[in-house]
Each structure stands twice: as C-alpha cells, then as structure tokens.
C-alpha cells in the first residue's frame, strides 16, 4: 500500500481510482477543515465508498453540534435501533431534538 501525505505530496486522482472514505476524514471534510475539504472536493466524481455507519455518523454531525466521538456513539445507537441513549455527557441534550433516540441524562 502506498502512503501519501496530502497536501505535502501532490495527489491527482486518475479517472480509474476509487476511494474508501474513513470516518475521521468524512467528519473533517464536512467540518470544512481546509485540507480535508479540498481533498474531498477533488474526489467528487470518482467512485466513493463508505460504511453505512460512517454515513449515519456524518449525517448526525451535520445536524447536531457533537464532536466526532459523540457522533459515533449516537450513530451506533441510532443504527442499532436503540430507543434511548444513557449518558452523563451534557452535549447529547442537543441531539434529542433531531434524532429518534431519546437521551436519558444522568446527573
């Protein structure tokens, strides 16, 4: 496997290239971190693959201001069909309005 360090090393995807997008990259790209956003933009039009879990996480991060770890927990709960999420993390209170998972906040 070849390892490139973008943007330190130039990268011009060929039309035949396809890509699996990792969660950390998707979250950073959606959050418009400059290098990740630029690379994501350059990959559009190529075959892109990501797991359903990554898609669920990315969707929730766009709708709810959670950090990527919290978004991953929320996406797993959502994808697993859980009706409730039990937490001591106050940030999840923001998620209860846009996600079908009810947040049980423990003081």
The first five atom37 places (N, CA, C, CB, O) and aatype in JSON, in Angstrom:
{
  "aatype": [20, 20, 20, 20, 20, 20, 20, 20, 20, 20, 20, 20, 20, 20, 20, 20, 20, 20, 20, 20, 20, 20, 20, 20, 20, 20, 20, 20, 20, 20, 20, 20, 20, 20, 20, 20, 20, 20, 20, 20, 20, 20, 20, 20, 20, 20, 20, 20, 20, 20, 20, 20, 20, 20, 20, 20, 20, 20, 20, 20, 20, 20, 20, 20, 20, 20, 20, 20, 20, 20, 20, 20, 20, 20, 20, 20, 20, 20, 20, 20, 20, 20, 20, 20, 20, 20, 20, 20, 20, 20, 20, 20, 20, 20, 20, 20, 20, 20, 20, 20, 20, 20, 20, 20, 20, 20, 20],
  "atom_mask": [
    [1, 1, 1, 1, 1],
    [1, 1, 1, 1, 1],
    [1, 1, 1, 1, 1],
    [1, 1, 1, 1, 1],
    [1, 1, 1, 1, 1],
    [1, 1, 1, 1, 1],
    [1, 1, 1, 1, 1],
    [1, 1, 1, 1, 1],
    [1, 1, 1, 1, 1],
    [1, 1, 1, 1, 1],
    [1, 1, 1, 1, 1],
    [1, 1, 1, 1, 1],
    [1, 1, 1, 1, 1],
    [1, 1, 1, 1, 1],
    [1, 1, 1, 1, 1],
    [1, 1, 1, 1, 1],
    [1, 1, 1, 1, 1],
    [1, 1, 1, 1, 1],
    [1, 1, 1, 1, 1],
    [1, 1, 1, 1, 1],
    [1, 1, 1, 1, 1],
    [1, 1, 1, 1, 1],
    [1, 1, 1, 1, 1],
    [1, 1, 1, 1, 1],
    [1, 1, 1, 1, 1],
    [1, 1, 1, 1, 1],
    [1, 1, 1, 1, 1],
    [1, 1, 1, 1, 1],
    [1, 1, 1, 1, 1],
    [1, 1, 1, 1, 1],
    [1, 1, 1, 1, 1],
    [1, 1, 1, 1, 1],
    [1, 1, 1, 1, 1],
    [1, 1, 1, 1, 1],
    [1, 1, 1, 1, 1],
    [1, 1, 1, 1, 1],
    [1, 1, 1, 1, 1],
    [1, 1, 1, 1, 1],
    [1, 1, 1, 1, 1],
    [1, 1, 1, 1, 1],
    [1, 1, 1, 1, 1],
    [1, 1, 1, 1, 1],
    [1, 1, 1, 1, 1],
    [1, 1, 1, 1, 1],
    [1, 1, 1, 1, 1],
    [1, 1, 1, 1, 1],
    [1, 1, 1, 1, 1],
    [1, 1, 1, 1, 1],
    [1, 1, 1, 1, 1],
    [1, 1, 1, 1, 1],
    [1, 1, 1, 1, 1],
    [1, 1, 1, 1, 1],
    [1, 1, 1, 1, 1],
    [1, 1, 1, 1, 1],
    [1, 1, 1, 1, 1],
    [1, 1, 1, 1, 1],
    [1, 1, 1, 1, 1],
    [1, 1, 1, 1, 1],
    [1, 1, 1, 1, 1],
    [1, 1, 1, 1, 1],
    [1, 1, 1, 1, 1],
    [1, 1, 1, 1, 1],
    [1, 1, 1, 1, 1],
    [1, 1, 1, 1, 1],
    [1, 1, 1, 1, 1],
    [1, 1, 1, 1, 1],
    [1, 1, 1, 1, 1],
    [1, 1, 1, 1, 1],
    [1, 1, 1, 1, 1],
    [1, 1, 1, 1, 1],
    [1, 1, 1, 1, 1],
    [1, 1, 1, 1, 1],
    [1, 1, 1, 1, 1],
    [1, 1, 1, 1, 1],
    [1, 1, 1, 1, 1],
    [1, 1, 1, 1, 1],
    [1, 1, 1, 1, 1],
    [1, 1, 1, 1, 1],
    [1, 1, 1, 1, 1],
    [1, 1, 1, 1, 1],
    [1, 1, 1, 1, 1],
    [1, 1, 1, 1, 1],
    [1, 1, 1, 1, 1],
    [1, 1, 1, 1, 1],
    [1, 1, 1, 1, 1],
    [1, 1, 1, 1, 1],
    [1, 1, 1, 1, 1],
    [1, 1, 1, 1, 1],
    [1, 1, 1, 1, 1],
    [1, 1, 1, 1, 1],
    [1, 1, 1, 1, 1],
    [1, 1, 1, 1, 1],
    [1, 1, 1, 1, 1],
    [1, 1, 1, 1, 1],
    [1, 1, 1, 1, 1],
    [1, 1, 1, 1, 1],
    [1, 1, 1, 1, 1],
    [1, 1, 1, 1, 1],
    [1, 1, 1, 1, 1],
    [1, 1, 1, 1, 1],
    [1, 1, 1, 1, 1],
    [1, 1, 1, 1, 1],
    [1, 1, 1, 1, 1],
    [1, 1, 1, 1, 1],
    [1, 1, 1, 1, 1],
    [1, 1, 1, 1, 1],
    [1, 1, 1, 1, 1]
  ],
  "atom_positions": [
    [[0.84, -1.17, 0.0], [0.0, 0.0, 0.0], [0.89, 1.24, 0.0], [-0.96, 0.0, 1.22], [1.82, 1.35, 0.8]],
    [[0.6, 2.15, -0.9], [1.34, 3.4, -0.98], [0.75, 4.4, 0.0], [1.32, 3.97, -2.43], [-0.47, 4.49, 0.15]],
    [[1.61, 5.12, 0.68], [1.14, 6.14, 1.61], [1.54, 7.51, 1.09], [1.7, 5.9, 3.04], [2.72, 7.76, 0.84]],
    [[0.56, 8.39, 0.94], [0.81, 9.76, 0.51], [0.37, 10.69, 1.64], [0.05, 10.09, -0.81], [-0.6, 10.4, 2.34]],
    [[1.06, 11.77, 1.81], [0.7, 12.76, 2.83], [0.21, 14.02, 2.14], [1.91, 13.07, 3.77], [1.0, 14.88, 1.74]],
    [[-1.1, 14.12, 2.02], [-1.73, 15.26, 1.37], [-1.89, 16.38, 2.39], [-3.12, 14.88, 0.76], [-2.28, 16.08, 3.52]],
    [[-1.62, 17.62, 2.09], [-1.23, 18.2, 0.82], [0.28, 18.33, 0.63], [-1.86, 19.54, 0.68], [0.73, 18.95, -0.33]],
    [[1.07, 17.75, 1.54], [2.53, 17.83, 1.4], [3.03, 17.16, 0.13], [3.2, 17.21, 2.61], [4.03, 17.57, -0.44]],
    [[2.33, 16.11, -0.3], [2.67, 15.43, -1.54], [1.51, 15.64, -2.52], [2.95, 13.89, -1.3], [0.35, 15.5, -2.13]],
    [[1.81, 15.98, -3.77], [0.73, 16.22, -4.73], [-0.06, 14.94, -5.0], [1.3, 16.78, -6.05], [0.5, 13.84, -5.0]],
    [[-1.34, 15.1, -5.21], [-2.2, 13.95, -5.5], [-3.22, 14.35, -6.56], [-2.92, 13.46, -4.21], [-4.02, 15.26, -6.36]],
    [[-3.18, 13.67, -7.67], [-4.12, 13.88, -8.76], [-4.78, 12.55, -9.07], [-3.42, 14.48, -10.03], [-4.19, 11.71, -9.76]],
    [[-6.0, 12.34, -8.58], [-6.65, 11.05, -8.81], [-6.93, 10.8, -10.29], [-7.95, 10.98, -8.03], [-7.42, 11.68, -11.0]],
    [[-6.63, 9.6, -10.72], [-6.91, 9.18, -12.09], [-8.39, 8.8, -12.19], [-5.99, 7.98, -12.51], [-9.0, 8.44, -11.19]],
    [[-8.97, 8.87, -13.38], [-10.38, 8.5, -13.55], [-10.69, 7.08, -13.07], [-10.78, 8.64, -15.0], [-11.83, 6.81, -12.68]],
    [[-9.72, 6.19, -13.11], [-9.97, 4.79, -12.71], [-9.88, 4.57, -11.2], [-8.98, 3.88, -13.41], [-10.2, 3.48, -10.73]],
    [[-9.45, 5.56, -10.44], [-9.31, 5.4, -8.99], [-10.67, 5.38, -8.3], [-8.44, 6.53, -8.42], [-11.61, 6.06, -8.71]],
    [[-10.75, 4.61, -7.24], [-11.92, 4.62, -6.36], [-11.41, 4.74, -4.94], [-12.81, 3.32, -6.54], [-10.25, 4.44, -4.66]],
    [[-12.28, 5.19, -4.02], [-11.82, 5.53, -2.68], [-12.79, 5.06, -1.62], [-11.62, 7.03, -2.56], [-14.01, 5.16, -1.77]],
    [[-12.22, 4.53, -0.51], [-12.99, 4.28, 0.7], [-12.71, 5.45, 1.63], [-12.63, 2.88, 1.37], [-11.55, 5.75, 1.91]],
    [[-13.75, 6.09, 2.11], [-13.6, 7.26, 2.96], [-13.77, 6.87, 4.42], [-14.61, 8.35, 2.57], [-14.82, 6.38, 4.83]],
    [[-12.72, 7.1, 5.2], [-12.71, 6.79, 6.62], [-13.51, 7.84, 7.4], [-11.26, 6.7, 7.15], [-13.64, 8.98, 6.96]],
    [[-14.03, 7.44, 8.54], [-14.84, 8.32, 9.37], [-14.12, 9.62, 9.7], [-15.22, 7.62, 10.65], [-14.71, 10.7, 9.57]],
    [[-12.87, 9.54, 10.12], [-12.16, 10.75, 10.52], [-12.05, 11.75, 9.38], [-10.77, 10.41, 11.04], [-12.13, 12.96, 9.59]],
    [[-11.87, 11.23, 8.17], [-11.77, 12.1, 7.0], [-13.12, 12.73, 6.67], [-11.25, 11.32, 5.8], [-13.2, 13.93, 6.39]],
    [[-14.17, 11.93, 6.69], [-15.51, 12.44, 6.38], [-15.89, 13.56, 7.34], [-16.55, 11.31, 6.45], [-16.36, 14.61, 6.92]],
    [[-15.68, 13.33, 8.64], [-16.06, 14.33, 9.64], [-15.26, 15.62, 9.42], [-15.82, 13.79, 11.06], [-15.83, 16.71, 9.47]],
    [[-13.97, 15.49, 9.19], [-13.14, 16.68, 8.97], [-13.53, 17.38, 7.67], [-11.65, 16.29, 8.93], [-13.53, 18.61, 7.61]],
    [[-13.86, 16.63, 6.64], [-14.27, 17.24, 5.37], [-15.59, 17.98, 5.49], [-14.39, 16.18, 4.3], [-15.73, 19.09, 4.98]],
    [[-16.55, 17.37, 6.17], [-17.84, 18.02, 6.37], [-17.68, 19.26, 7.25], [-18.86, 17.04, 6.99], [-18.37, 20.26, 7.06]],
    [[-16.76, 19.17, 8.21], [-16.47, 20.31, 9.07], [-15.65, 21.39, 8.37], [-15.74, 19.86, 10.29], [-15.3, 22.4, 8.98]],
    [[-15.36, 21.17, 7.09], [-14.63, 22.11, 6.24], [-13.24, 22.46, 6.76], [-15.42, 23.38, 6.09], [-12.79, 23.59, 6.64]],
    [[-12.55, 21.46, 7.36], [-11.13, 21.66, 7.64], [-10.44, 21.78, 6.29], [-10.52, 20.48, 8.51], [-10.63, 20.93, 5.43]],
    [[-9.65, 22.83, 6.1], [-9.19, 23.18, 4.74], [-8.61, 22.03, 3.92], [-8.18, 24.24, 4.85], [-9.05, 21.83, 2.79]],
    [[-7.63, 21.29, 4.43], [-7.02, 20.24, 3.61], [-8.0, 19.12, 3.32], [-5.79, 19.68, 4.31], [-8.04, 18.62, 2.19]],
    [[-8.79, 18.72, 4.3], [-9.74, 17.63, 4.09], [-10.85, 18.05, 3.14], [-10.34, 17.17, 5.43], [-11.28, 17.27, 2.28]],
    [[-11.31, 19.26, 3.28], [-12.36, 19.75, 2.4], [-11.86, 19.83, 0.95], [-12.86, 21.14, 2.86], [-12.57, 19.46, 0.02]],
    [[-10.62, 20.3, 0.77], [-10.04, 20.39, -0.58], [-9.88, 19.0, -1.19], [-8.68, 21.1, -0.52], [-10.18, 18.82, -2.37]],
    [[-9.42, 18.03, -0.41], [-9.26, 16.67, -0.93], [-10.62, 16.05, -1.23], [-8.49, 15.8, 0.07], [-10.79, 15.42, -2.27]],
    [[-11.57, 16.23, -0.34], [-12.91, 15.71, -0.58], [-13.48, 16.28, -1.88], [-13.85, 16.04, 0.6], [-14.08, 15.56, -2.67]],
    [[-13.29, 17.57, -2.09], [-13.76, 18.21, -3.31], [-13.09, 17.59, -4.54], [-13.49, 19.71, -3.26], [-13.74, 17.42, -5.57]],
    [[-11.8, 17.27, -4.45], [-11.09, 16.69, -5.6], [-11.51, 15.25, -5.88], [-9.59, 16.74, -5.35], [-11.31, 14.75, -6.98]],
    [[-12.1, 14.57, -4.89], [-12.52, 13.18, -5.07], [-13.92, 13.06, -5.66], [-12.47, 12.46, -3.75], [-14.3, 11.99, -6.14]],
    [[-14.69, 14.14, -5.64], [-16.04, 14.08, -6.17], [-16.0, 13.71, -7.64], [-16.77, 15.44, -5.98], [-15.14, 14.19, -8.39]],
    [[-16.9, 12.86, -8.05], [-16.91, 12.36, -9.42], [-16.23, 11.01, -9.55], [-16.24, 13.35, -10.33], [-16.37, 10.35, -10.58]],
    [[-15.5, 10.58, -8.53], [-14.88, 9.26, -8.51], [-15.78, 8.32, -7.7], [-13.44, 9.31, -7.9], [-16.58, 8.8, -6.9]],
    [[-15.67, 7.01, -7.9], [-16.42, 6.08, -7.05], [-15.95, 6.22, -5.59], [-16.24, 4.62, -7.54], [-14.78, 6.04, -5.28]],
    [[-16.89, 6.54, -4.71], [-16.6, 6.71, -3.29], [-17.36, 5.67, -2.49], [-16.96, 8.15, -2.8], [-18.54, 5.42, -2.75]],
    [[-16.69, 5.06, -1.53], [-17.3, 4.02, -0.72], [-17.12, 4.37, 0.76], [-16.68, 2.63, -1.04], [-16.06, 4.84, 1.17]],
    [[-18.16, 4.15, 1.54], [-18.09, 4.32, 2.98], [-19.14, 3.43, 3.61], [-18.29, 5.82, 3.4], [-20.14, 3.09, 2.97]],
    [[-18.9, 3.06, 4.84], [-19.85, 2.16, 5.51], [-21.11, 2.93, 5.87], [-19.22, 1.53, 6.76], [-21.1, 4.15, 5.98]],
    [[-22.19, 2.2, 6.07], [-23.44, 2.84, 6.49], [-23.27, 3.55, 7.82], [-24.58, 1.82, 6.58], [-23.9, 4.58, 8.07]],
    [[-22.43, 3.0, 8.68], [-22.19, 3.63, 9.98], [-21.53, 4.98, 9.8], [-21.32, 2.74, 10.85], [-21.89, 5.94, 10.48]],
    [[-20.57, 5.08, 8.88], [-19.92, 6.36, 8.62], [-20.93, 7.35, 8.08], [-18.75, 6.19, 7.62], [-20.93, 8.52, 8.48]],
    [[-21.8, 6.91, 7.18], [-22.81, 7.81, 6.63], [-23.73, 8.31, 7.74], [-23.63, 7.1, 5.55], [-24.03, 9.5, 7.79]],
    [[-24.17, 7.42, 8.63], [-25.04, 7.84, 9.73], [-24.32, 8.84, 10.63], [-25.5, 6.62, 10.56], [-24.91, 9.84, 11.05]],
    [[-23.05, 8.58, 10.91], [-22.29, 9.49, 11.75], [-22.15, 10.85, 11.08], [-20.9, 8.92, 12.06], [-22.35, 11.88, 11.73]],
    [[-21.82, 10.87, 9.82], [-21.64, 12.13, 9.1], [-22.95, 12.92, 9.07], [-21.14, 11.87, 7.67], [-22.94, 14.14, 9.22]],
    [[-24.04, 12.24, 8.87], [-25.34, 12.9, 8.84], [-25.63, 13.56, 10.19], [-26.44, 11.91, 8.49], [-26.1, 14.69, 10.23]],
    [[-25.37, 12.85, 11.27], [-25.65, 13.4, 12.59], [-24.72, 14.57, 12.92], [-25.52, 12.32, 13.64], [-25.15, 15.52, 13.57]],
    [[-23.48, 14.5, 12.5], [-22.56, 15.6, 12.77], [-23.02, 16.86, 12.05], [-21.13, 15.22, 12.35], [-22.84, 17.96, 12.56]],
    [[-23.6, 16.7, 10.87], [-24.08, 17.88, 10.14], [-25.28, 18.48, 10.84], [-24.45, 17.53, 8.69], [-25.48, 19.7, 10.77]],
    [[-26.09, 17.68, 11.51], [-27.32, 18.18, 12.12], [-27.16, 18.55, 13.59], [-28.4, 17.15, 11.98], [-27.92, 19.38, 14.09]],
    [[-26.22, 17.96, 14.26], [-26.06, 18.15, 15.7], [-24.62, 18.56, 15.99], [-26.45, 16.85, 16.48], [-23.7, 17.9, 15.5]],
    [[-24.4, 19.61, 16.76], [-23.01, 20.03, 17.05], [-22.34, 19.14, 18.09], [-23.0, 21.47, 17.54], [-22.12, 19.56, 19.23]],
    [[-22.01, 17.91, 17.7], [-21.32, 16.98, 18.58], [-19.91, 16.75, 18.06], [-22.08, 15.64, 18.67], [-19.65, 16.89, 16.87]],
    [[-18.98, 16.41, 18.96], [-17.66, 16.04, 18.47], [-17.75, 14.66, 17.82], [-16.61, 16.04, 19.63], [-18.77, 13.97, 17.95]],
    [[-16.7, 14.25, 17.13], [-16.79, 13.02, 16.34], [-16.99, 11.78, 17.2], [-15.55, 12.85, 15.5], [-17.64, 10.83, 16.77]],
    [[-16.43, 11.75, 18.42], [-16.62, 10.58, 19.28], [-18.09, 10.47, 19.71], [-15.7, 10.67, 20.53], [-18.66, 9.39, 19.68]],
    [[-18.69, 11.59, 20.11], [-20.09, 11.57, 20.5], [-20.98, 11.22, 19.31], [-20.5, 12.92, 21.09], [-21.95, 10.48, 19.44]],
    [[-20.64, 11.75, 18.15], [-21.42, 11.45, 16.95], [-21.36, 9.96, 16.62], [-20.91, 12.26, 15.76], [-22.35, 9.38, 16.19]],
    [[-20.2, 9.36, 16.82], [-20.07, 7.92, 16.57], [-20.96, 7.14, 17.53], [-18.61, 7.48, 16.71], [-21.63, 6.19, 17.12]],
    [[-20.95, 7.52, 18.81], [-21.83, 6.83, 19.78], [-23.3, 6.99, 19.38], [-21.6, 7.39, 21.21], [-24.07, 6.03, 19.42]],
    [[-23.67, 8.19, 18.99], [-25.04, 8.44, 18.59], [-25.42, 7.65, 17.35], [-25.25, 9.93, 18.35], [-26.52, 7.09, 17.27]],
    [[-24.52, 7.6, 16.38], [-24.79, 6.84, 15.16], [-24.94, 5.36, 15.44], [-23.69, 7.07, 14.14], [-25.81, 4.71, 14.86]],
    [[-24.1, 4.81, 16.32], [-24.2, 3.39, 16.65], [-25.54, 3.11, 17.33], [-23.03, 2.95, 17.57], [-26.2, 2.12, 17.01]],
    [[-25.93, 3.97, 18.25], [-27.23, 3.79, 18.93], [-28.37, 3.86, 17.93], [-27.42, 4.86, 20.03], [-29.3, 3.06, 17.97]],
    [[-28.3, 4.83, 17.03], [-29.33, 5.01, 16.02], [-29.4, 3.81, 15.09], [-29.08, 6.28, 15.21], [-30.49, 3.28, 14.84]],
    [[-28.25, 3.36, 14.57], [-28.21, 2.24, 13.62], [-28.61, 0.93, 14.29], [-26.81, 2.11, 13.02], [-29.15, 0.04, 13.63]],
    [[-28.33, 0.81, 15.59], [-28.7, -0.42, 16.31], [-30.18, -0.45, 16.66], [-27.86, -0.55, 17.58], [-30.68, -1.46, 17.14]],
    [[-30.87, 0.65, 16.43], [-32.31, 0.69, 16.71], [-32.64, 0.95, 18.17], [-32.94, -0.59, 16.3], [-33.75, 0.68, 18.61]],
    [[-31.68, 1.48, 18.92], [-31.93, 1.77, 20.33], [-32.96, 2.9, 20.45], [-30.61, 2.16, 21.07], [-32.96, 3.84, 19.65]],
    [[-33.82, 2.8, 21.44], [-34.8, 3.86, 21.66], [-34.28, 4.93, 22.61], [-36.1, 3.28, 22.2], [-34.78, 6.05, 22.64]],
    [[-33.25, 4.57, 23.4], [-32.72, 5.5, 24.39], [-31.2, 5.44, 24.43], [-33.29, 5.2, 25.78], [-30.6, 4.39, 24.15]],
    [[-30.58, 6.53, 24.77], [-29.14, 6.62, 24.99], [-28.95, 7.14, 26.4], [-28.44, 7.55, 23.91], [-29.46, 8.2, 26.75]],
    [[-28.21, 6.41, 27.22], [-27.98, 6.79, 28.61], [-26.58, 7.39, 28.71], [-28.15, 5.57, 29.57], [-25.6, 6.77, 28.3]],
    [[-26.49, 8.59, 29.26], [-25.21, 9.29, 29.29], [-25.11, 10.24, 30.47], [-25.0, 10.05, 27.99], [-26.11, 10.59, 31.1]],
    [[-23.88, 10.67, 30.75], [-23.65, 11.77, 31.68], [-23.12, 12.98, 30.91], [-22.65, 11.36, 32.79], [-22.82, 14.01, 31.51]],
    [[-23.01, 12.86, 29.6], [-22.46, 13.89, 28.74], [-23.55, 14.9, 28.36], [-21.82, 13.27, 27.48], [-24.51, 14.54, 27.68]],
    [[-23.4, 16.14, 28.79], [-24.42, 17.16, 28.55], [-24.6, 17.47, 27.06], [-24.05, 18.42, 29.29], [-25.67, 17.94, 26.67]],
    [[-23.58, 17.23, 26.24], [-23.68, 17.53, 24.82], [-24.81, 16.77, 24.13], [-22.38, 17.23, 24.14], [-25.36, 17.25, 23.14]],
    [[-25.15, 15.6, 24.63], [-26.17, 14.8, 23.98], [-27.56, 15.42, 24.11], [-26.18, 13.41, 24.55], [-28.48, 15.03, 23.39]],
    [[-27.72, 16.36, 25.01], [-29.0, 17.06, 25.11], [-29.35, 17.76, 23.81], [-28.97, 18.06, 26.25], [-30.53, 17.95, 23.5]],
    [[-28.33, 18.16, 23.06], [-28.54, 18.82, 21.77], [-29.08, 17.85, 20.72], [-27.24, 19.44, 21.29], [-29.71, 18.27, 19.76]],
    [[-28.82, 16.58, 20.91], [-29.19, 15.58, 19.9], [-30.64, 15.15, 20.0], [-28.3, 14.37, 20.02], [-31.2, 14.65, 19.03]],
    [[-31.25, 15.32, 21.14], [-32.58, 14.75, 21.35], [-33.66, 15.35, 20.45], [-32.98, 14.92, 22.79], [-34.71, 14.74, 20.25]],
    [[-33.42, 16.55, 19.91], [-34.43, 17.17, 19.06], [-34.38, 16.69, 17.6], [-34.26, 18.66, 19.1], [-35.38, 16.78, 16.9]],
    [[-33.24, 16.18, 17.14], [-33.12, 15.81, 15.73], [-32.91, 14.32, 15.52], [-31.99, 16.56, 15.11], [-32.83, 13.87, 14.37]],
    [[-32.81, 13.55, 16.57], [-32.55, 12.12, 16.45], [-33.66, 11.36, 17.17], [-31.16, 11.76, 17.03], [-34.1, 11.78, 18.24]],
    [[-34.12, 10.25, 16.61], [-35.19, 9.49, 17.26], [-34.76, 8.8, 18.55], [-35.73, 8.47, 16.31], [-35.6, 8.2, 19.22]],
    [[-33.49, 8.86, 18.9], [-33.01, 8.27, 20.15], [-33.28, 9.26, 21.28], [-31.49, 7.91, 20.07], [-32.81, 10.4, 21.22]],
    [[-34.01, 8.84, 22.31], [-34.25, 9.69, 23.48], [-33.01, 9.64, 24.37], [-35.52, 9.24, 24.27], [-32.47, 8.57, 24.62]],
    [[-32.58, 10.8, 24.84], [-31.38, 10.88, 25.67], [-31.81, 10.91, 27.13], [-30.53, 12.14, 25.31], [-32.57, 11.79, 27.54]],
    [[-31.32, 9.95, 27.9], [-31.56, 9.93, 29.35], [-30.32, 10.48, 30.01], [-31.89, 8.49, 29.88], [-29.3, 9.79, 30.1]],
    [[-30.39, 11.72, 30.47], [-29.23, 12.39, 31.08], [-29.19, 12.06, 32.56], [-29.27, 13.93, 30.86], [-30.18, 12.27, 33.26]],
    [[-28.05, 11.55, 33.03], [-27.87, 11.22, 34.43], [-27.01, 12.3, 35.06], [-27.24, 9.81, 34.61], [-25.93, 12.61, 34.54]],
    [[-27.45, 12.87, 36.16], [-26.69, 13.94, 36.82], [-25.46, 13.4, 37.48], [-27.54, 14.67, 37.83], [-24.7, 14.16, 38.08]]
  ]
}
